Amino acid sequence: MRFANKRSAPFCLVTTTTLAFLYPREDLHVSRASSLRRIDFLGGLLLLTATVLLIFALQQAGSLTFAWDSMPIVTTLGVSAVSFVLFFSWQTWISLAGRQVEPIFPFRLAARRVYLACLV
C-alpha cells in the first residue's frame, strides 16, 4: 500500500464514523419490501452492461490486444450501444409512465442547466 493511501485512511475513518452518528435520520415508515420494489434493477443491469462492455472494448483495442476492426471489439461495442439505447428507452418509459420504480437517471434533472453542466 502506498504512503498516500495509508495517510488518507484515518480521515476516511473519522468521516465515516461522523456521518454514521451525526447524519439526521428520517422517520419513514416504509417496509423493506416496498423499498425494494422501487429499485430499478433492470436499469442498473442495462447501465452496468453498457459501461462494462464499452470500457472493455476501449481497453482491449486501445492496448492493441485486439484490432479495432476485430470481431470481439465490434461485437462488444455493438452490444454496448444497444444496451445504452435500451437503458435510455427504459428510463424514459419509467419517467413518463409514472411507475413506482425510481429511475436511475431521471430526465427531469437534464432539464436543469446546472445538472446538465455537471454531466458534461
N, C-alpha and C positions, 0 to 999 in steps of 0.2 A: 504494500500500500504506500502510495506516495505521501510526502510530508504534508502537502496541501490538503489531502483528504483527511489525514489524521487531525489536522488543525481545525477543520470545519466540523468534526463530529460533536464536540461539546456544544457548539452553537445550535446544531440541529437538535440535540437532546434537550436543551433548555427551551427552544422554540416549541418543540412537540409537547413537552410537559406543560408549558404555559398555556398553549392552546387547549390541551385536554382539560385543564382545570378552570380556566377563565372564560372560555368561549360560551356565550349565552346559549342556554338550552331552550329549544322550542317545545312547548307543551302541546304537541299534536297527538291526538288520539286516533292514530291510523294503524290499522292492523298490518302485520308483516305481509300477508297475502295481497292486500290491496296495493301496498307499496311495490311489490314485485310485479304486479300486473301493469304498472305504469312505466316500467323499464323497457326501453326499445332494444330488445335483444337482436332482432333482425337487422336493424340499422347499425348496431355495433358490429355484428358479424360482417355485413357488407363493407363497412368502412375499414375494418381490420383486413379483410381480404384484399381490398383495393390498394391500400397503402403498403401492405407487406409485399404483394406481387410487384408493385411499382418500384419499391426500393430494391427488391431482389434483382429485377431486370436492370436497373440503372447500375447497381453494384457489380453485377457479373459482366455486363457489357463494357462498363467503364474501366474495369480492371483487365480487360481483354481476355477473360476466361472464355467467353463466348463472343462470337462476332455479332455485330448489331443486327445483321440480317439472318442470324441462325434461328432455327425453329423454336428452341426454348425461350429466347428473348422475345421473339414476335408473339408467341403464344401467351407468355406472362403479361406482356404489355396489352395485348388484346383483352385478356380476361380482366386485367386491372381496369381498363377503360369501361368495359361492360359493367363491372362492379361499381364503379363511380357513377355511371348513369343510373343503375338500379338504386343506388344509395340515395341520390338526389331525387329520383322519382318517388321513392318510398317516403322520404322526408316531406316532400311536397304533399303527398297524399295524406300523410298523418296530420300535417298542419291544417290542410283545407277541410278535411273530413271531420275535424273536431273529435277525434278518437280519444280514448282515455290514456293512450300511450304517449309519453312525453318524448318529443323528437330530440335526437342528439344535437342536431343543428336547426334551431328554429329560424325560419326565414324572416321572421319579424325583426330579428337582430340585424339582418343585412339591410333593412330599410333605414337604419340609423347610420348616419355618416361616421360617427365615432367608432362604432363596432366594425364597420366596413373598412375603415382605415387601418384598424388593428389586424384585420385578416390579411390585408395586402402587405 
